[in-house]
Amino acid sequence: MPWTRPLVELHGSGAEVKDQYNNDDHHYVGSLFPTSTLIPVTAICILIFIIAVVGNTLTILIIQHFKDMKTTTNLYLSSMAISDLVIFLCLPFDLYRLWKYVPWLFGDVVCRFYHYIFECCTSATILHITALSIERYLAISFPLRSKVVVTKRRVQYIILALWIFALASAAPILFLVGVEYDNDTHADYNTGQCKHTTYAISSGQLHIMLWVSHTYFFCPMLCLIFLYGSIGCKLWKSKNDLPGLCAFARERSHKQTVKILGEYQI
């Protein structure tokens, strides 16, 4: 059902009526932004959508098709490409909400699933980046041991565990969002919005979920700071351990180790 502009009582002459109508144009016919803003934003989003879908699809196909590309690092990258691809496939819903925030026409199930997929894939990407950073730390700090511990089969199990954890941790969002109407007693489908429910806000559950989302950001960030700080300290320390030609050889060895981080294969 098409959304109609809210009724506005207009008074005065024709010119005054026109001015009052123009002043009320901030409603943007169901959108949150004027058309002059929506057009360039939509064009940029469509360009990003095409590049992202093509790029991530090619990444997945190349890594899965060529056996030599199935290194432990590339397994993480392939899984992250799947996550990013799913997120960008949800972009049309974001564009629709930009152009037509009210009403939401796709139903309550799609609303909940849309938010759940976005939350799940975002969490999965963050977890993958953290796990990949841990692998790089082991490869640089303990190169021989990491070749024994970090195998492709174990990485596949880790990736599966990361996805299961992301799916489970994002599950509460299914009960925190839905289609809300201005009057729940007599629902007017012209006012339906896909957003956090009133109950989620009043019960405090939404605040808990926000804390979980913040944890997904700050904990991996602190972990990355520690890991890359440790890597930097170890490389700097080993560089100054031995003088002369030995130091040069050690530095060259470390550069080669860093270079093949994304290439070594068990």
Secondary structure, DSSP 8 states (H G I E B T S, - for coil): -----------SSHHHHHHHHHHGGGGGGG-SS-HHHHHHHHHHHHHHHHHHHHHHHHHHHHHHH-GGG--HHHHHHHHHHHHHHHHHHTHHHHHHHHH--SS--SHHHHHHHHHHHHHHHHHHHHHHHHHHHHHHHHHHHSHHHHHHH--HHHHHHHHHHHHHHHHHHTGGGGGTEEEE-S-STT--GGG-EEEE-HHHHHHSHHHHHHHHHHHHHHHHHHHHHHHHHHHHHHHHHHHTTS-HHHHHHHHHHHHHHHHTTTT---
